Amino acid sequence: MSTQKITVIGAGIVGICCALHLQRLGYRVTVVDQRPPGDATSYGNACMITDSSLVPLATPGITWEGLGMLLNPSGPLFIRPRYALQIVPWLWRFWRSADDAQARAGAQALGDLLRGALAEHHELADNTSASRWLGDEPSLFVYRSAAELEHDAYTWTLRRANGVRHEWLDGPQLRAREPALAADYWRAAVLLDHGRAVDPAELTKAHAEWLQRGGGDIRQARVQALEIRDGQVVRLLTDDEPLAVEQLVIAGGAWSAGLAGQLGDRIPLESEGGYHLTFTDPGLELRHTLMDSGAKVAIAPMAEGIRIGGMVEFAGICEETLPQRSALLRRVIKRILPAIRTEAYTEWRGNRPSLPDSLPVIDRASQVNNVVYAFGHQHIGLSSAPKTGKLVAQLITGQPPAIDLTPFRVGRF
């Protein structure tokens, strides 16, 4: 056990899970964020806890597919014109990652990080107030045609190679399993080791409350600068009072790159905008979380209704929603769940922390000796947060990491 103090920047699901694992080892933990726990990107994700999201976005053929999406005004990929020049260096790195060897290596690394994701969540949440926000129902990947499934053949090859357990349902079986689906769906994969967060924001808040019950401190402040002395970060300069630091974890999601830059690590972290709509009076029951690969959306049953999440929008760190993007999601969900009522809904846009190779950074800072990074989780922050927290704790205590962390090293860029 240790009485050393550790400060975690970031009160999203990744930062809070890091803090919980460190607290369990006896550390005195302070979490600092400009927002309350679970109030930023963790608030708005599509709720899936999955071991199957191991396929990097940069795969062979993605360049032409992405160009087609950009040229389609109703497509799931959008670059705001004012940001087009700024995103070019990131897109160049992304394109350079889109070959078979790198995709397979990335899938293996992400598979290691995601394996046992639901069990890792239960390890943290069971016997606490957070457990009520977890659901163990499998997810469905749904397809309208053999052509749609063939388009996904490469991703299923990578999933099978990395041990993702699934079984297939055809027409009548699928309709019996999920009656709300449109009648023209042809086939679905049942992802057997999936689960969900009934409400990801409430899950994060419950973990944060448990952290505080154990003596953890949560400070709401914006970190403006890191004070470095003798090869260590010694203080956080915030918009409130300065905070002394002994050990530091940077898990601030899309806001992390600027802090890493102050420490001499230039990391090509980009904010990848994602949208969701939550329909608060849907008028139907949804039994499973759904992934529609053709439409590039996830649909999830939640405590407050039914959520559809998706889109990739590059605009920098931004929370302003575009009405045409939200309108597109309303049209898409009506095609998937024809009977859903879409009149009452809330809308949201968040900032996924994304790196060109789709792998987060989980590593020690390269030029100071008391900082660990845990950011860049893109589409897998919820799923991988508990294991990321465990890995961060192992790095700090000098224990052998549970998986090979070489693919997640900061120096790979």
Backbone torsions as a table, in degrees:
resi	resn	phi	psi	omega
1	MET	NA	150.7	-178.0
2	SER	-128.1	148.9	173.2
3	THR	-107.4	10.3	-178.9
4	GLN	-68.3	149.0	177.9
5	LYS	-89.4	139.9	174.4
6	ILE	-130.2	135.0	177.2
7	THR	-108.4	133.3	177.7
8	VAL	-115.1	121.4	172.7
9	ILE	-89.8	116.0	178.8
10	GLY	124.2	116.6	-179.8
11	ALA	-110.3	25.5	168.6
12	GLY	-80.2	-173.6	-175.1
13	ILE	-63.3	-35.5	179.8
14	VAL	-68.1	-49.5	-179.6
15	GLY	-61.1	-42.5	-179.0
16	ILE	-66.7	-38.0	177.5
17	CYS	-67.2	-37.9	173.7
18	CYS	-58.8	-46.3	-178.6
19	ALA	-62.0	-42.1	-179.2
20	LEU	-64.1	-44.8	179.8
21	HIS	-63.2	-39.5	178.8
22	LEU	-68.9	-38.3	177.9
23	GLN	-63.3	-38.7	179.4
24	ARG	-62.9	-24.0	177.3
25	LEU	-88.1	2.2	175.3
26	GLY	100.5	1.7	179.2
27	TYR	-75.2	148.5	171.5
28	ARG	-89.9	118.3	-167.3
29	VAL	-114.6	133.9	171.0
30	THR	-119.6	129.7	176.6
31	VAL	-107.7	131.9	-178.9
32	VAL	-121.9	131.5	176.7
33	ASP	-156.9	150.6	177.9
34	GLN	-72.9	-13.4	178.9
35	ARG	-124.3	163.8	174.9
36	PRO	-66.0	162.0	-179.4
37	PRO	-56.0	136.2	176.0
38	GLY	70.8	16.7	-171.8
39	ASP	-100.2	-2.0	-179.5
40	ALA	-112.6	-121.7	-175.0
41	THR	-61.1	-34.9	179.4
42	SER	-63.6	-20.9	179.1
43	TYR	-67.3	-34.3	-162.7
44	GLY	-114.0	10.6	-175.4
45	ASN	-74.8	177.1	-171.7
46	ALA	-88.9	13.6	164.2
47	CYS	80.2	-8.6	-175.8
48	MET	-76.0	137.2	167.9
49	ILE	-110.3	109.9	-163.0
50	THR	-138.1	146.5	169.2
51	ASP	-101.6	1.7	-172.5
52	SER	-98.5	-9.2	-177.2
53	SER	-85.7	47.5	-174.5
54	LEU	-97.3	-2.2	-177.5
55	VAL	-84.7	118.8	176.9
56	PRO	-58.9	151.5	177.1
57	LEU	-65.9	-32.4	-179.7
58	ALA	-85.2	99.7	179.0
59	THR	-128.6	163.2	179.4
60	PRO	-54.3	132.0	179.3
61	GLY	90.9	-6.2	-175.4
62	ILE	-67.0	-26.7	-177.0
63	THR	-60.6	-50.4	-178.2
64	TRP	-71.4	-36.1	177.5
65	GLU	-64.0	-43.1	178.9
66	GLY	-64.2	-38.8	177.8
67	LEU	-62.6	-40.3	177.3
68	GLY	-62.4	-39.5	177.7
69	MET	-64.6	-40.9	-179.5
70	LEU	-63.7	-36.4	-178.0
71	LEU	-78.5	-10.7	179.8
72	ASN	-96.6	111.6	-177.0
73	PRO	-62.6	-18.7	177.6
74	SER	-103.3	15.2	-178.4
75	GLY	-82.9	169.5	-175.7
76	PRO	-84.0	-1.1	-178.8
77	LEU	-118.1	132.8	-175.2
78	PHE	-149.4	137.0	173.2
79	ILE	-117.8	120.7	178.2
80	ARG	-66.6	133.7	-172.8
81	PRO	-51.9	-39.6	-177.8
82	ARG	-65.4	-16.5	-176.3
83	TYR	-105.6	1.0	-170.9
84	ALA	-60.0	-43.7	-178.4
85	LEU	-71.0	-35.3	-177.3
86	GLN	-67.8	-29.4	-176.5
87	ILE	-84.3	-10.9	-175.4
88	VAL	-56.5	-47.8	-179.9
89	PRO	-59.4	-39.1	178.6
90	TRP	-65.6	-44.3	179.4
91	LEU	-63.1	-34.7	176.8
92	TRP	-62.9	-46.2	177.3
93	ARG	-63.0	-39.8	178.0
94	PHE	-59.5	-48.0	179.9
95	TRP	-61.3	-38.5	179.5
96	ARG	-65.6	-22.9	-179.4
97	SER	-85.6	-8.7	-168.7
98	ALA	-88.9	58.2	173.1
99	ASP	-126.8	165.0	-171.4
100	ASP	-61.5	-45.4	-176.8
101	ALA	-61.7	-45.0	-179.3
102	GLN	-69.6	-37.1	178.8
103	ALA	-63.9	-42.3	179.7
104	ARG	-67.1	-40.7	177.9
105	ALA	-65.7	-41.2	178.0
106	GLY	-64.2	-40.4	178.7
107	ALA	-64.0	-38.7	178.4
108	GLN	-64.6	-43.8	179.7
109	ALA	-64.3	-45.5	179.3
110	LEU	-67.3	-35.0	175.9
111	GLY	-59.9	-42.0	176.5
112	ASP	-61.2	-41.6	-178.0
113	LEU	-69.3	-35.0	-174.1
114	LEU	-91.8	-17.4	-175.6
115	ARG	-59.5	129.7	-178.4
116	GLY	75.1	23.6	-174.7
117	ALA	-57.4	-44.6	-178.3
118	LEU	-66.1	-41.1	178.0
119	ALA	-63.7	-37.2	177.8
120	GLU	-64.2	-38.9	176.9
121	HIS	-63.1	-44.0	180.0
122	HIS	-65.0	-35.4	179.2
123	GLU	-58.5	-37.6	178.8
124	LEU	-81.6	-36.0	-168.3
125	ALA	-93.7	-32.3	-175.2
126	ASP	-59.7	142.1	-176.9
127	ASN	69.2	18.0	172.1
128	THR	-130.3	172.8	179.1
129	SER	-69.1	-13.7	-179.8
130	ALA	-73.8	-19.5	-172.8
131	SER	-62.6	-28.7	-178.3
132	ARG	-66.8	-15.5	-177.3
133	TRP	-96.7	9.6	176.6
134	LEU	-108.4	140.9	172.8
135	GLY	-125.8	145.1	-174.0
136	ASP	-104.4	12.6	-176.5
137	GLU	-71.2	139.5	175.8
138	PRO	-67.2	160.5	176.5
139	SER	-101.4	161.3	177.4
140	LEU	-118.4	128.1	166.8
141	PHE	-94.1	116.9	-170.0
142	VAL	-110.4	143.0	-176.9
143	TYR	-133.3	139.6	178.6
144	ARG	-88.2	-21.0	-173.3
145	SER	-155.1	164.1	175.0
146	ALA	-63.1	-32.6	179.8
147	ALA	-65.1	-40.8	177.4
148	GLU	-61.8	-43.0	-180.0
149	LEU	-67.0	-39.0	178.5
150	GLU	-62.7	-36.3	177.3
151	HIS	-61.1	-28.9	-180.0
152	ASP	-94.2	9.1	-173.3
153	ALA	-58.2	-41.0	-178.0
154	TYR	-62.6	-42.3	-179.2
155	THR	-65.7	-37.0	178.5
156	TRP	-70.5	-32.0	174.5
157	THR	-60.4	-44.9	179.5
158	LEU	-67.4	-38.2	178.4
159	ARG	-64.5	-46.2	179.3
160	ARG	-62.2	-40.6	-179.4
161	ALA	-63.0	-22.3	-177.4
162	ASN	-111.0	20.6	168.1
163	GLY	77.8	20.8	178.3
164	VAL	-72.3	120.2	-177.3
165	ARG	-85.1	130.8	179.6
166	HIS	-156.4	162.3	172.3
167	GLU	-139.0	162.5	-171.9
168	TRP	-109.5	142.2	173.1
169	LEU	-118.0	138.3	174.7
170	ASP	-107.7	169.6	-174.1
171	GLY	-15.7	-81.9	-175.7
172	PRO	-60.5	-38.0	177.6
173	GLN	-61.8	-40.9	-179.2
174	LEU	-65.8	-44.1	-178.8
175	ARG	-67.0	-32.5	175.8
176	ALA	-69.7	-34.5	-177.5
177	ARG	-75.7	-37.2	-177.6
178	GLU	-139.2	81.4	-174.3
179	PRO	-62.0	-23.4	-176.4
180	ALA	-72.5	-16.6	-177.7
181	LEU	-66.0	149.2	173.5
182	ALA	-57.5	148.6	-173.0
183	ALA	-69.9	-16.4	-175.6
184	ASP	-88.3	6.5	175.4
185	TYR	-73.8	136.4	-168.3
186	TRP	-101.1	-38.6	-173.5
187	ARG	-155.8	157.8	177.6
188	ALA	-148.7	145.8	170.5
189	ALA	-98.0	129.7	175.1
190	VAL	-93.3	115.4	179.5
191	LEU	-86.1	108.9	-165.2
192	LEU	-76.7	-26.4	-176.6
193	ASP	-103.0	19.9	178.5
194	HIS	-85.5	160.0	168.1
195	GLY	-148.1	-163.5	-179.3
196	ARG	-155.3	160.9	167.6
197	ALA	-96.3	120.1	179.4
198	VAL	-58.3	-34.0	172.2
199	ASP	-153.1	106.4	-174.3
200	PRO	-64.3	-33.3	177.8
201	ALA	-66.1	-43.7	-179.9
202	GLU	-68.5	-34.2	175.1
203	LEU	-60.0	-46.6	-180.0
204	THR	-63.9	-42.6	179.7
205	LYS	-63.2	-41.1	-179.9
206	ALA	-64.5	-40.7	175.5
207	HIS	-62.0	-41.2	-179.6
208	ALA	-64.4	-40.0	178.0
209	GLU	-64.2	-38.4	178.0
210	TRP	-66.1	-38.4	176.4
211	LEU	-59.2	-44.2	-179.7
212	GLN	-67.5	-36.9	177.3
213	ARG	-61.4	-30.2	178.1
214	GLY	-86.0	7.1	178.0
215	GLY	102.1	-0.4	177.6
216	GLY	-70.3	153.0	-177.8
217	ASP	-114.7	135.0	176.5
218	ILE	-120.7	119.4	-178.9
219	ARG	-110.8	131.4	175.1
220	GLN	-95.9	104.8	-178.9
221	ALA	-160.3	152.4	177.2
222	ARG	-96.0	122.4	179.1
223	VAL	-77.5	119.8	-177.0
224	GLN	-98.6	-31.5	-177.7
225	ALA	-159.6	159.0	176.4
226	LEU	-111.8	127.2	177.8
227	GLU	-92.0	123.4	-174.5
228	ILE	-113.8	136.7	177.4
229	ARG	-147.2	128.7	176.6
230	ASP	54.4	42.9	175.5
231	GLY	76.3	17.7	179.1
232	GLN	-138.7	149.6	167.6
233	VAL	-79.1	125.6	-176.3
234	VAL	-112.1	-22.6	179.6
235	ARG	-150.0	148.9	167.6
236	LEU	-99.8	126.7	173.9
237	LEU	-95.4	117.8	-173.6
238	THR	-119.6	176.4	174.9
239	ASP	-78.7	2.5	171.8
240	ASP	-115.6	-129.8	179.4
241	GLU	-90.4	154.2	175.0
242	PRO	-64.4	149.1	179.6
243	LEU	-122.2	125.8	177.2
244	ALA	-69.8	146.8	-176.5
245	VAL	-127.9	135.4	168.1
246	GLU	-104.3	-55.8	171.9
247	GLN	-126.9	148.3	-174.6
248	LEU	-132.9	136.9	170.8
249	VAL	-116.7	124.9	176.3
250	ILE	-101.2	107.2	-178.9
251	ALA	-132.9	48.3	-173.0
252	GLY	-94.3	20.0	176.5
253	GLY	59.0	-135.5	-175.2
254	ALA	-65.5	-14.1	-179.7
255	TRP	-90.9	5.1	-170.6
256	SER	-82.9	-27.4	-171.3
257	ALA	-62.4	-38.7	-179.7
258	GLY	-63.8	-37.6	178.2
259	LEU	-69.3	-42.5	176.9
260	ALA	-62.2	-36.0	178.3
261	GLY	-62.4	-35.6	176.4
262	GLN	-64.0	-21.3	180.0
263	LEU	-97.4	6.1	176.9
264	GLY	91.5	5.7	179.4
265	ASP	-106.0	110.6	178.6
266	ARG	-91.3	110.9	-172.9
267	ILE	-119.7	127.4	-176.3
268	PRO	-77.8	63.7	-179.6
269	LEU	-87.0	131.6	-179.2
270	GLU	-124.6	148.7	172.6
271	SER	-87.6	119.1	178.4
272	GLU	-105.3	107.2	-174.7
273	GLY	-68.3	137.0	174.9
274	GLY	-130.0	147.0	-179.3
275	TYR	-112.0	153.1	162.5
276	HIS	-142.7	154.0	166.1
277	LEU	-122.0	137.3	175.2
278	THR	-118.0	118.0	-177.0
279	PHE	-90.5	114.1	-169.9
280	THR	-87.1	-11.8	175.8
281	ASP	-136.3	66.6	-170.1
282	PRO	-73.7	-22.0	177.9
283	GLY	73.5	13.2	177.3
284	LEU	-153.7	164.6	177.6
285	GLU	-103.6	133.3	173.5
286	LEU	-111.4	126.1	-173.1
287	ARG	-90.5	-22.8	-174.9
288	HIS	-135.7	158.8	164.3
289	THR	-75.9	136.3	-175.8
290	LEU	-116.7	141.3	168.6
291	MET	-118.4	120.6	174.9
292	ASP	-105.8	104.2	-174.7
293	SER	-69.8	-29.4	178.2
294	GLY	-66.3	-44.0	-179.0
295	ALA	-86.7	-11.9	-179.2
296	LYS	61.0	45.9	178.8
297	VAL	-135.3	158.1	169.6
298	ALA	-117.8	143.9	179.3
299	ILE	-129.0	130.1	-172.0
300	ALA	-134.1	137.9	169.1
301	PRO	-76.1	134.8	-178.1
302	MET	-131.2	169.3	177.4
303	ALA	-59.1	-34.9	-174.7
304	GLU	-100.8	4.5	179.6
305	GLY	149.1	-145.7	179.1
306	ILE	-121.8	128.3	-177.3
307	ARG	-108.7	138.0	167.8
308	ILE	-116.5	130.7	-179.8
309	GLY	-130.6	146.7	179.0
310	GLY	173.3	-160.9	179.9
311	MET	80.8	147.3	167.7
312	VAL	-126.7	113.8	-177.6
313	GLU	-128.6	125.9	178.4
314	PHE	-102.3	116.1	179.9
315	ALA	-151.8	15.2	-172.3
316	GLY	75.7	-170.9	177.8
317	ILE	-72.8	116.0	-169.0
318	CYS	-157.3	145.2	177.0
319	GLU	-123.8	2.3	179.3
320	GLU	-73.6	124.3	178.1
321	THR	-85.4	146.9	173.2
322	LEU	-98.4	125.5	-176.1
323	PRO	-55.5	-35.5	-177.9
324	GLN	-68.8	-28.2	177.1
325	ARG	-70.5	-45.0	178.3
326	SER	-64.7	-39.6	178.4
327	ALA	-62.1	-36.9	178.1
328	LEU	-62.5	-42.9	178.9
329	LEU	-63.9	-35.2	176.5
330	ARG	-63.9	-41.6	178.7
331	ARG	-66.5	-40.9	-177.4
332	VAL	-64.1	-44.3	-176.5
333	ILE	-68.1	-29.1	176.4
334	LYS	-67.5	-31.0	177.1
335	ARG	-73.4	-29.0	-177.6
336	ILE	-87.6	-42.4	179.3
337	LEU	-122.4	83.0	-170.5
338	PRO	-58.2	-29.6	-175.2
339	ALA	-87.6	-0.2	-175.5
340	ILE	-68.9	142.1	173.6
341	ARG	-89.8	126.8	-174.2
342	THR	-114.9	13.4	-176.8
343	GLU	-71.6	-41.4	-176.5
344	ALA	-102.9	117.8	-178.9
345	TYR	-157.9	161.1	169.0
346	THR	-114.2	152.4	179.4
347	GLU	-126.5	157.2	-173.4
348	TRP	-157.7	149.3	171.7
349	ARG	-133.9	133.2	-179.1
350	GLY	-128.7	-179.1	-171.9
351	ASN	-122.1	100.6	176.5
352	ARG	-75.9	131.0	177.7
353	PRO	-81.0	110.2	-167.4
354	SER	-123.0	135.9	174.7
355	LEU	-113.1	152.9	-171.1
356	PRO	-59.8	-28.7	-179.2
357	ASP	-96.6	5.5	177.4
358	SER	71.7	2.9	179.3
359	LEU	-100.0	136.1	175.8
360	PRO	-71.6	169.6	170.1
361	VAL	-96.6	119.5	173.6
362	ILE	-131.0	97.0	-169.2
363	ASP	-169.2	165.6	169.9
364	ARG	-76.6	146.6	172.5
365	ALA	-59.3	148.0	-172.7
366	SER	-81.2	-22.8	-171.3
367	GLN	-122.8	-0.5	170.6
368	VAL	-129.0	156.1	-170.2
369	ASN	-107.4	9.5	179.5
370	ASN	-129.3	29.3	-178.5
371	VAL	-130.4	134.9	173.5
372	VAL	-120.5	137.8	178.2
373	TYR	-98.5	144.2	174.2
374	ALA	-152.4	79.1	-178.3
375	PHE	-154.2	169.3	179.9
376	GLY	93.5	31.2	-172.2
377	HIS	-83.5	-1.4	169.8
378	GLN	51.6	-113.3	-175.9
379	HIS	-94.2	3.8	-172.5
380	ILE	-121.6	19.5	-176.7
381	GLY	-59.6	-48.1	179.9
382	LEU	-62.6	-48.4	-175.2
383	SER	-63.3	-42.0	-170.7
384	SER	-96.5	-0.9	-173.6
385	ALA	-59.5	-48.0	-178.5
386	PRO	-62.2	-41.7	179.6
387	LYS	-69.7	-35.8	174.9
388	THR	-58.9	-43.8	177.6
389	GLY	-59.7	-40.7	178.3
390	LYS	-64.6	-42.5	180.0
391	LEU	-65.1	-40.7	177.6
392	VAL	-61.5	-43.8	178.2
393	ALA	-61.9	-38.7	178.2
394	GLN	-66.8	-39.1	176.6
395	LEU	-61.1	-43.9	-175.5
396	ILE	-70.1	-36.4	-177.5
397	THR	-88.4	-7.6	-179.8
398	GLY	81.1	13.5	176.2
399	GLN	-76.5	154.5	173.4
400	PRO	-61.3	130.7	-179.2
401	PRO	-67.7	150.2	-177.6
402	ALA	-65.3	-24.9	177.3
403	ILE	-135.8	168.3	175.9
404	ASP	-71.2	119.0	-177.8
405	LEU	-93.5	3.5	-179.3
406	THR	-55.4	-44.5	-179.6
407	PRO	-63.3	-18.0	-175.4
408	PHE	-102.6	11.9	-174.8
409	ARG	-67.8	149.0	-179.1
410	VAL	-69.2	-30.3	-175.4
411	GLY	-78.2	2.0	-177.2
412	ARG	-70.5	-13.8	-179.3
413	PHE	-92.9	NA	NA
